[in-house]
Amino acid sequence: MLAPEADGVFAALADRTRRHILVRLADRPDDAGAVAADLGISRQAVAKHLRILVESGLVTASPQQRRQVYAVRPDRIREISDLLGAVSRGWDRRLALVKQRAEHAQRTEHAEHSRRAE
């Protein structure tokens, strides 16, 4: 997910209200009115945030009877998770290398100090 659409995903996730809506929809798909009631914000505000989440590809909107039902797209969430996992693994490798070098330097310093003491 390093394509340009990743920018839209991370821009959508940059807003705390949208993250709350995403978590709420991950619990169960629902319409804007129910999400607004659960989160204690106006339906108009939720509709604006849902539009951005749909445009980013994180959420789908499906007509059901006389309402739109919104649901999280698990495939997109998995893509984000995979990307962040790759970043995390890269940092883990770097930190392990720093630790290894620090431990080696400490052992070398300890060995030199022991030789001087003899």
C-alpha positions as protocol buffer text, in pm:
chain_id: "A"
residue {
  index: 1
  type: MET
  ca { x: 0 y: 0 z: 0 }
}
residue {
  index: 2
  type: LEU
  ca { x: 268 y: 252 z: -89 }
}
residue {
  index: 3
  type: ALA
  ca { x: 57 y: 371 z: -379 }
}
residue {
  index: 4
  type: PRO
  ca { x: -90 y: 723 z: -380 }
}
residue {
  index: 5
  type: GLU
  ca { x: -417 y: 597 z: -230 }
}
residue {
  index: 6
  type: ALA
  ca { x: -227 y: 535 z: 93 }
}
residue {
  index: 7
  type: ASP
  ca { x: -217 y: 912 z: 139 }
}
residue {
  index: 8
  type: GLY
  ca { x: -596 y: 923 z: 148 }
}
residue {
  index: 9
  type: VAL
  ca { x: -608 y: 637 z: 397 }
}
residue {
  index: 10
  type: PHE
  ca { x: -365 y: 801 z: 637 }
}
residue {
  index: 11
  type: ALA
  ca { x: -532 y: 1141 z: 593 }
}
residue {
  index: 12
  type: ALA
  ca { x: -863 y: 979 z: 686 }
}
residue {
  index: 13
  type: LEU
  ca { x: -706 y: 812 z: 989 }
}
residue {
  index: 14
  type: ALA
  ca { x: -546 y: 1138 z: 1103 }
}
residue {
  index: 15
  type: ASP
  ca { x: -879 y: 1254 z: 1246 }
}
residue {
  index: 16
  type: ARG
  ca { x: -972 y: 1117 z: 1589 }
}
residue {
  index: 17
  type: THR
  ca { x: -1347 y: 1124 z: 1519 }
}
residue {
  index: 18
  type: ARG
  ca { x: -1297 y: 916 z: 1205 }
}
residue {
  index: 19
  type: ARG
  ca { x: -1090 y: 667 z: 1403 }
}
residue {
  index: 20
  type: HIS
  ca { x: -1375 y: 642 z: 1656 }
}
residue {
  index: 21
  type: ILE
  ca { x: -1624 y: 588 z: 1374 }
}
residue {
  index: 22
  type: LEU
  ca { x: -1400 y: 320 z: 1222 }
}
residue {
  index: 23
  type: VAL
  ca { x: -1374 y: 137 z: 1555 }
}
residue {
  index: 24
  type: ARG
  ca { x: -1751 y: 165 z: 1600 }
}
residue {
  index: 25
  type: LEU
  ca { x: -1817 y: 24 z: 1252 }
}
residue {
  index: 26
  type: ALA
  ca { x: -1566 y: -256 z: 1310 }
}
residue {
  index: 27
  type: ASP
  ca { x: -1794 y: -362 z: 1596 }
}
residue {
  index: 28
  type: ARG
  ca { x: -2099 y: -372 z: 1367 }
}
residue {
  index: 29
  type: PRO
  ca { x: -2206 y: -215 z: 1038 }
}
residue {
  index: 30
  type: ASP
  ca { x: -2473 y: 53 z: 1077 }
}
residue {
  index: 31
  type: ASP
  ca { x: -2625 y: 369 z: 937 }
}
residue {
  index: 32
  type: ALA
  ca { x: -2507 y: 723 z: 1004 }
}
residue {
  index: 33
  type: GLY
  ca { x: -2786 y: 796 z: 1251 }
}
residue {
  index: 34
  type: ALA
  ca { x: -2701 y: 499 z: 1473 }
}
residue {
  index: 35
  type: VAL
  ca { x: -2330 y: 582 z: 1464 }
}
residue {
  index: 36
  type: ALA
  ca { x: -2406 y: 945 z: 1551 }
}
residue {
  index: 37
  type: ALA
  ca { x: -2624 y: 838 z: 1844 }
}
residue {
  index: 38
  type: ASP
  ca { x: -2360 y: 598 z: 1976 }
}
residue {
  index: 39
  type: LEU
  ca { x: -2081 y: 856 z: 1951 }
}
residue {
  index: 40
  type: GLY
  ca { x: -2286 y: 1151 z: 2071 }
}
residue {
  index: 41
  type: ILE
  ca { x: -2220 y: 1372 z: 1769 }
}
residue {
  index: 42
  type: SER
  ca { x: -2449 y: 1514 z: 1502 }
}
residue {
  index: 43
  type: ARG
  ca { x: -2564 y: 1302 z: 1211 }
}
residue {
  index: 44
  type: GLN
  ca { x: -2431 y: 1568 z: 972 }
}
residue {
  index: 45
  type: ALA
  ca { x: -2083 y: 1545 z: 1125 }
}
residue {
  index: 46
  type: VAL
  ca { x: -2090 y: 1166 z: 1103 }
}
residue {
  index: 47
  type: ALA
  ca { x: -2207 y: 1183 z: 740 }
}
residue {
  index: 48
  type: LYS
  ca { x: -1912 y: 1411 z: 654 }
}
residue {
  index: 49
  type: HIS
  ca { x: -1665 y: 1175 z: 822 }
}
residue {
  index: 50
  type: LEU
  ca { x: -1825 y: 868 z: 663 }
}
residue {
  index: 51
  type: ARG
  ca { x: -1791 y: 1026 z: 319 }
}
residue {
  index: 52
  type: ILE
  ca { x: -1417 y: 1068 z: 378 }
}
residue {
  index: 53
  type: LEU
  ca { x: -1385 y: 712 z: 508 }
}
residue {
  index: 54
  type: VAL
  ca { x: -1570 y: 578 z: 203 }
}
residue {
  index: 55
  type: GLU
  ca { x: -1354 y: 787 z: -35 }
}
residue {
  index: 56
  type: SER
  ca { x: -1040 y: 652 z: 133 }
}
residue {
  index: 57
  type: GLY
  ca { x: -1160 y: 296 z: 78 }
}
residue {
  index: 58
  type: LEU
  ca { x: -1167 y: 211 z: 448 }
}
residue {
  index: 59
  type: VAL
  ca { x: -1547 y: 187 z: 463 }
}
residue {
  index: 60
  type: THR
  ca { x: -1819 y: 75 z: 222 }
}
residue {
  index: 61
  type: ALA
  ca { x: -2170 y: 214 z: 191 }
}
residue {
  index: 62
  type: SER
  ca { x: -2448 y: -24 z: 91 }
}
residue {
  index: 63
  type: PRO
  ca { x: -2810 y: 70 z: 39 }
}
residue {
  index: 64
  type: GLN
  ca { x: -3041 y: -140 z: 257 }
}
residue {
  index: 65
  type: GLN
  ca { x: -3409 y: -59 z: 244 }
}
residue {
  index: 66
  type: ARG
  ca { x: -3429 y: 319 z: 288 }
}
residue {
  index: 67
  type: ARG
  ca { x: -3088 y: 378 z: 445 }
}
residue {
  index: 68
  type: GLN
  ca { x: -2717 y: 349 z: 375 }
}
residue {
  index: 69
  type: VAL
  ca { x: -2536 y: 95 z: 590 }
}
residue {
  index: 70
  type: TYR
  ca { x: -2165 y: 153 z: 643 }
}
residue {
  index: 71
  type: ALA
  ca { x: -1914 y: -123 z: 708 }
}
residue {
  index: 72
  type: VAL
  ca { x: -1539 y: -150 z: 751 }
}
residue {
  index: 73
  type: ARG
  ca { x: -1342 y: -306 z: 466 }
}
residue {
  index: 74
  type: PRO
  ca { x: -1125 y: -569 z: 636 }
}
residue {
  index: 75
  type: ASP
  ca { x: -900 y: -601 z: 330 }
}
residue {
  index: 76
  type: ARG
  ca { x: -799 y: -234 z: 355 }
}
residue {
  index: 77
  type: ILE
  ca { x: -741 y: -261 z: 730 }
}
residue {
  index: 78
  type: ARG
  ca { x: -519 y: -563 z: 663 }
}
residue {
  index: 79
  type: GLU
  ca { x: -319 y: -365 z: 404 }
}
residue {
  index: 80
  type: ILE
  ca { x: -256 y: -88 z: 658 }
}
residue {
  index: 81
  type: SER
  ca { x: -162 y: -343 z: 921 }
}
residue {
  index: 82
  type: ASP
  ca { x: 80 y: -512 z: 680 }
}
residue {
  index: 83
  type: LEU
  ca { x: 243 y: -181 z: 590 }
}
residue {
  index: 84
  type: LEU
  ca { x: 284 y: -75 z: 952 }
}
residue {
  index: 85
  type: GLY
  ca { x: 408 y: -424 z: 1039 }
}
residue {
  index: 86
  type: ALA
  ca { x: 680 y: -393 z: 774 }
}
residue {
  index: 87
  type: VAL
  ca { x: 784 y: -56 z: 917 }
}
residue {
  index: 88
  type: SER
  ca { x: 786 y: -202 z: 1267 }
}
residue {
  index: 89
  type: ARG
  ca { x: 996 y: -501 z: 1162 }
}
residue {
  index: 90
  type: GLY
  ca { x: 1246 y: -266 z: 997 }
}
residue {
  index: 91
  type: TRP
  ca { x: 1284 y: -69 z: 1319 }
}
residue {
  index: 92
  type: ASP
  ca { x: 1309 y: -389 z: 1523 }
}
residue {
  index: 93
  type: ARG
  ca { x: 1600 y: -501 z: 1302 }
}
residue {
  index: 94
  type: ARG
  ca { x: 1773 y: -164 z: 1340 }
}
residue {
  index: 95
  type: LEU
  ca { x: 1728 y: -161 z: 1716 }
}
residue {
  index: 96
  type: ALA
  ca { x: 1856 y: -518 z: 1743 }
}
residue {
  index: 97
  type: LEU
  ca { x: 2168 y: -415 z: 1549 }
}
residue {
  index: 98
  type: VAL
  ca { x: 2224 y: -113 z: 1776 }
}
residue {
  index: 99
  type: LYS
  ca { x: 2185 y: -339 z: 2080 }
}
residue {
  index: 100
  type: GLN
  ca { x: 2425 y: -595 z: 1935 }
}
residue {
  index: 101
  type: ARG
  ca { x: 2687 y: -327 z: 1863 }
}
residue {
  index: 102
  type: ALA
  ca { x: 2649 y: -173 z: 2210 }
}
residue {
  index: 103
  type: GLU
  ca { x: 2686 y: -513 z: 2377 }
}
residue {
  index: 104
  type: HIS
  ca { x: 2992 y: -590 z: 2164 }
}
residue {
  index: 105
  type: ALA
  ca { x: 3148 y: -255 z: 2255 }
}
residue {
  index: 106
  type: GLN
  ca { x: 3075 y: -318 z: 2622 }
}
residue {
  index: 107
  type: ARG
  ca { x: 3234 y: -665 z: 2610 }
}
residue {
  index: 108
  type: THR
  ca { x: 3540 y: -526 z: 2428 }
}
residue {
  index: 109
  type: GLU
  ca { x: 3576 y: -244 z: 2679 }
}
residue {
  index: 110
  type: HIS
  ca { x: 3539 y: -487 z: 2970 }
}
residue {
  index: 111
  type: ALA
  ca { x: 3803 y: -721 z: 2820 }
}
residue {
  index: 112
  type: GLU
  ca { x: 4049 y: -432 z: 2767 }
}
residue {
  index: 113
  type: HIS
  ca { x: 3990 y: -309 z: 3121 }
}
residue {
  index: 114
  type: SER
  ca { x: 4053 y: -660 z: 3258 }
}
residue {
  index: 115
  type: ARG
  ca { x: 4381 y: -690 z: 3063 }
}
residue {
  index: 116
  type: ARG
  ca { x: 4503 y: -356 z: 3195 }
}
residue {
  index: 117
  type: ALA
  ca { x: 4422 y: -463 z: 3549 }
}
residue {
  index: 118
  type: GLU
  ca { x: 4637 y: -775 z: 3520 }
}
